[in-house]
Amino acid sequence: MLALILACFSTQAAYILIPMDEEKQANHLKAYGIAFWTLSNEVEIEWLLNYRGGSFLIPSHPDIQRECTIRGVSYEIIGDAAASSIRYEISNPEVNMEVMKLEKPPKIAVYTPSGKQPWDDAVTLVLTYAEIPYDKIYDEEVINGELLLYDWLHLHHEDFTGQFGKFYAAYKNAPWYKEEVNKSKERATKLGFTKVSDLKLAVAQNIKNFTVGGGFLFSMCSGTDSYDIALAASEVDICEQMFDGDGADPQAQQKLDFNQTFAFQNFYLKTNPLEYEYSTIDATPIHSRTPEEKDLFALFEFSAKWDPVPSMLCQNHTQIIKGFMGQTTAYYKDFIKPSVIIMGENKKLNSARYIHGNFGKGQWTFYGGHDPEDYQHYVGDPPTDLNLHPNSPGYRLILNNVLFPAAKKKHQKT
């Protein structure tokens, strides 16, 4: 009798449901790691968009259950009938839900210099916490064409304009700043460039080609606007003497080519080398005058059936996300191209925090701010301990992008 009961249970308990709602998931961030680990073991997953916060449905296997337990991820065992009922509910044209099939884990690269610690960047921090593998690459690998080896690329908090983060006014005498400048110049010379700005432009162009060819690009903070500024200024010198040894073109503003950019247009450069700002894109000034408790942004609700891409990227257990500062905190909507999809905004401040678009055969996502769980992160601050924030909705947005390249819409019968 016991054997018969166990056999019946085994037949019925055919799926693992990893809930992603607020009440039932103990560790949202590590749940993405379970999804990635499962895909890496050649097991396909159904991502249930807008069903209990974007839950995952996985064929039942003891190893997956064991891995969930080890990593502290909540899960439920359900049978075939329950799984079919969920799919049937989702297939209803009246409900804003959809099934996305996750098939193959993307090969991930993070563009970041050697020597950086994971806590220097929110993406590497959360990838490490979620136990999602990634490779570190930098200028040499990009120039040598190694982006072709990857599906998904994250841009570390980089300055692609060659102005060394515009840290000159505050940190020009700091040992770490001098060391970074010297290393950047040595790297440029080694790779055959006379200026750091020329090297960074070549890197930006290679990343552009990676995206055009079908790659997925994700960037945060200054890796977003400085990247687009570098593309717009590809035919003009915007760096002053202390950055590249000669003065900027006095007609630089008029020579910007906004046709080259991913996200932004009609912005104005901040040409003062002593000003800690690249351009008018960044909405940090208005956010810095907003009380922290009111510095929030809202995720848009997209149609999961008709707009599955932004819907997937916005999966969360809350629609209201607390804001966080950065060198580039958010983007004034006046400078965003009409073709760009705004996925998260602060309507009162007229700023967008989370945006997405297509470029050639590829896609990109820009996310303003430095660290979703550190409101105002300063140079030298200690790392964020994600063990204290396992359910962070701000970090979930990063991980949505990590899984995004693995997705394929599953056609269902109603």
N, C-alpha and C positions, 0 to 999 in steps of 0.2 A: 504493500500500500504506500509506504514512504517513497519507494522508487517511482511509483506511478505519479505521485503528487509532484515530485521533483521534475519528472519528465514533462508533465503538463506545464509547470511553472517555466521551465526552460523554453518550451514552445511559445508560450504567451509573452514572456518577458524578452521581446525581440529588440528593444531600443533603449538607448540611454538618452534621456532628455536633460540637457543642461539649461536650467532656467536662468534668464538674465534680467528678471524683474527685481525690484528693490528689496522685496520682502524675503525672497527665497534663495538668493545667491550670496554666499558668504564671501566669495572672492571673484569679482567680475574680471579683474585684470588677468589672473592666472587662468581663468576659463578660456581666454583667447589662446593662451599657451597650450592648453589641452587640445583645442581645435587644431592648432598648427602641428602639434605632435602627432595627432591622429592622421592628418593629411600626409605627414612625412612617413607614416607607416602604411601608406597606400590604401587608406580607408576613406571613402567619400563621406561628406557631411551635408546635411540640409540645414541651411541658415534660415530660420523662420522670421522673416522681417515683420516687425511690429507685433509679433506674438510673444507676450510676456517679456518685453524689453529686448527682443531680438535673440531668442533662444536658439540653441543648437540641438539637432536631432541626429543621433549617431547609432549605427548598428551596434547592438550589445556585444560586448566582449569583456571577459574578466580582466584583461590587461588594461583596458581603458578605465574600467571602474577602479582598479587598483591605483592607477595614475591620478585619477580625480581625488581619491582619498589621501594619497601622499601629498598632493599639492593644496589640499584644503578647499577643493572646488565642490560646490553642492551639485548633486545630480539626483535624478529620479529614474527608476526602472519602469518602463511601460510596455504593454503588449502590442501586438499588431493592430488589434482593434482600436486601441487608444490612439496609436500613431495615425491610422487611417482617418479617425475622427478629427484629429488636428488638421490634417491635410484638407479634409472636406470643408472644415470651418474656414480655413485660409482661402480656399478656392472660390468662396462666395463673392461674386462681383460687388456686393454691397459693403464688404469690409475692406479696410485699408491694410491688407496683409499680402505677403507673397512668399514663395519658397525659392531660395537661391541655392543652387547646388555648388558646393565647394569641392573641387576636384584635385588640385595639385598645389602644394605650397610654393609661393614665390621665392626665388633666390634673392636675398636681401643684402644691400650694401648701404653703409652709412659713410657719407663723405665727411671725414673728420681727420684732423692731424694726429699723428702718433703722439702718445704721451698724455692725451686727454683722458680724464677719468669718466666713467659712465654718468656720474651726477652732473657733469658739465652740460649735459644735454638731455632734455626730457625724453626724447625718443630712445636713445641708447639706455637710459635709466629704466624705462618701462620694458624694453625688449629684454634686458637682463633679468628684470624681476619676473616677467612672464615666462622666462626660459625659452625665448624664441631666438634661434641662432642667426647671426649676421656677420658679415665681413666688414672690416674697416678699410676704406680706400681713401686716397687723397690725390693731390695734383698729378703725381707721376703716373698712377694707374689710369686716371682719366685721360691724360695726354697720350698714353700708350694704347688707348682703345679698349681697355678692360671692362668698360661699361657693358659691352656686348654679352658679358657673362652673367648679367643680372636682369631681373624682372622689375625690381622695386628699388628706388634710390631715395635716401633721405639726405637733405642738405643740413649739415650742422650749422650752428649760429655763425655764419661766415659773412665776410664782407667781400663781395665779388667786384666792388668798384676799385679796389686797390688802395683804399684810404685807411687800412688797418683798423677798421671798426670805428673810425673817428674818435679814438680814445686819446688823441694827441694832447688836447688841452688839459685833461685831468691826470694822465698817466705817462706823459712823455719822459719823465725821469724815473719811472718805476722799472726795476730790473726785469720783471716779467714782460713788460711792453717792449723794452729794448731787445730782449732775447727773441721775442716773436717776430719783430721787424727784421732782425738779422737773419733769422732762419728763413723767413719768406723771401728775402733778397737772394740768399744763397740757393734756395730751391729754384727760383726763377732763372738764375744764371746757369745752374746745372741743366735745366730743361731747355736752354737755348733762347731765353727771353731777356731783353734788356731792362724791363720794368716788371714789377709785381703786377701792376694793373694789366699789362699785356698778357701775362700768364693767366690771371683770373678770367680775363675775357675769353681766352682760348678754352679754358675749362668750362665756362658758361656756355660757349658755343657747342662743345662736345655733349654737354648735358642736354642742350636743346635738341641736338640730333638724336640722342638717346630717346627722348620723349617723342619726337616726330616719328621715329621708327617703331613705336608701340610700347615704350617703357612707361612705368608709373612713377611719377615724381611727387615726393612729399617734402614740404619744407616748413620751418617755423621761424618766428622772430625775424632777425635781420637777414636770414637766409632767403627771405621772400622778396622784400622790396629791393634790397641791394642787388639781387639777381636780375630783376627786371630793369633796374636802372643801368646795370652793366650792359644789358642787351640793347637798350635804347641808345646808349652812348658808345656803341661799337665803333663809330667813325670819328669820335671826338675825344680830346683829353679833358677830363673833368677833375684831375688830381692836381693839387697845388704843390709847390716846391718841396715842402717838408715830407711829402709822400713819395714823389717820384723824381725829384731832382730838377724839375722845371715847372713853370707855371701852367695853370689851366687855360684852356682856350676861352677868351672873354665872350665868345659867341656860342658857348657850349649849350646853353638853354635852347637857342634857336635851332641848333643842329641835332637835337634829339630825334630819333626815329621811333615813334610809338608803334609802328607796324611790326617791330621786332619783338615786342614784349608778349608775355603770357597773359597778364592780368590787368595791368595798369596803363593809363594813358593821360595825357594833358597835365601831368604833374609838373611841379617846379622844383628844381634842385636847390638844396641848401648849400650854397657855395662857400660859406664861412668855415675855414678849417678848424676853428676853435668852437664851433657849434656841434653838439652831440646829436646830430640829425642828418639824414641823407637827403630828404625831400619832403614835400608836402603830403606824401602818401600816408605817412604814419600819424595815427590819431592819439599817440601817447600824451600830448599836451592836454587834451580835453579829458582823457581818462585820469590823468594825474590830479585833476581838480575835482574828481568825483569821489565821494566817500566810498571806502572799500565795500561796505555792505550794500551799496547801490550799484556797484560796478559789476553788472551781470550781463549775460547775453542769452538770447533765446534761439533755440534750434527751430528751423522751419520744418513743417510737416509736409512731406512729399508723398505723392501717390506711389505706393510700393509696386503696384501693377504696371503703371505707365511711366514712372520715373524711378526705376529700381536703383540706379547708381547713386544719386544723392540720398535716396531713402536708406540705402545700405550704409553710407558714410555717416548718417545721422542716428544710427541705432543707439539707443540709450534707455536708461530707466528714469530719466527726467528730461524735460524740455528746457528747463532753466539751468544754466551753468554759471557758476561764479567766475568772474573775470580774474585776470592775472596780468601783471605788467611785464614788459620786456623792452629791449631797445626799440623793437617794433612791436607795439602792443596790439594794434588793430589798424584798419584801413578806412580812411574817409571814403564814403561811397561815391563821392563826386569824381573820384579818379579811377574808378573801376570800370572796365570795359563792359558794354551792354551784353556781350555774349557770355559773361562770367556768371556762374550760378552762386548766389549768396546763400549759404547754408546756416549761418549763425550771425546774428546782428544785435546791436543795441540801438534800437530805433530812435530813442530819445537823443542819443549822442551822434546820430547819423553815421555810425561806424559799423563796419563788417568785421567779424572776427575769424570767420571760417568760410573759405571760398573754394570753388572747384571749376575746372574747365577742361576742354579737349584741346589738344595741340597735335596736328597731324594724326597719326594713328594712335597716339598715346594720350594719357590723361595726367592731370596734376591737381594737387590740393595744397593750398597755403593756409596756415593756422597761425594767427598772431599771438604773441606773448612767449614767455620763456619757460615757465614751469606751472602747470595747472594747479599744483598744490602748494605753491610758494608765491604769495601775492606779489611781493616786491623783492626779487632775488638780486643780490649784489655780488660783485666780484669777490671771491674768497669766502662766500657764505657756505656753511656746511651742506652736505647733500640732503635731499628729501628722502625720508625713509618711507618707502611705499608700503611697508608692512603696516603703517599707520593709516594708509589710504587705499585699501584693497578694492574699494567700490567707487573709486574716483570717476565721476562722469566726464571730467575734462580729459583724463588719460584714456578713457574708453574711445574717444574720438580718434586718437592716434592709432589705436589698435584696430579700429574699423578699417582704416586705410591699409594696414598691414595685410589683412585678410582679403581685401577688395580684389586683388589680381587673381585670386583663386576661384572667383565666383563665376557661375554660369547659370542663367535663368532656367529653371526646370519647368517644362511645359506639363500642365496638369489637366486631367480630365475632370470636368465638373459633373 
